[in-house]
């Protein structure tokens, strides 16, 4: 089993480096230890990601 949660402390190269993990229904391991990000960093990342999604949506030619 592989947990691919990139914000986990145990994640390296898109894979959990722990042995014997168990996954929940979202594919995230129960042993996960998420990295805490300062709020301003999280806001910056979310805004950047949102802008990228809007650009992709516009390029797709969607009318909505």
C-alpha positions in Angstrom: 0.0 0.0 0.0 1.1 3.5 -0.8 -0.1 6.8 0.7 0.6 9.6 -1.8 -0.4 12.6 0.5 2.3 15.1 -0.4 1.9 17.2 2.8 2.7 14.2 5.1 6.0 14.3 7.0 6.7 10.7 6.0 6.1 11.3 2.3 9.2 11.2 0.1 9.1 11.1 -3.7 5.3 10.9 -3.7 5.2 7.8 -1.6 5.0 7.1 2.2 8.3 5.8 3.5 6.7 3.9 6.4 6.1 0.2 6.5 2.8 -1.5 7.3 0.4 1.5 6.8 -3.3 1.3 6.5 -5.3 3.6 4.1 -8.6 5.3 4.7 -11.3 5.6 2.0 -9.5 8.7 0.5 -6.2 6.8 0.2 -4.5 8.6 3.0 -2.8 6.5 5.7 -4.0 6.5 9.2 -0.4 7.1 10.4 -0.2 10.4 8.5 1.6 13.3 10.1 0.6 16.4 8.0 3.0 19.3 7.8 1.6 22.5 9.3 1.9 25.6 7.1 1.6 29.2 8.2 -1.7 30.6 7.2 -0.2 33.3 4.9 1.7 30.5 3.0 -1.4 28.4 2.7 -3.4 31.4 1.4 -0.7 32.3 -1.1 -0.6 28.7 -2.4 -4.4 28.4 -2.6 -4.7 31.7 -4.5 -1.9 30.7 -7.0 -3.6 27.3 -7.5 -7.0 29.0 -8.1 -5.6 31.4 -10.7 -4.0 28.4 -12.5 -7.3 26.6 -12.5 -9.1 29.7 -13.9 -6.6 30.0 -16.7 -6.9 26.3 -17.6 -10.7 26.7 -17.6 -10.6 29.7 -19.9 -8.2 27.9 -22.3 -10.5 24.9 -22.4 -13.1 27.2 -24.1 -15.8 26.6 -21.5 -18.7 29.1 -21.6 -19.7 28.8 -17.9 
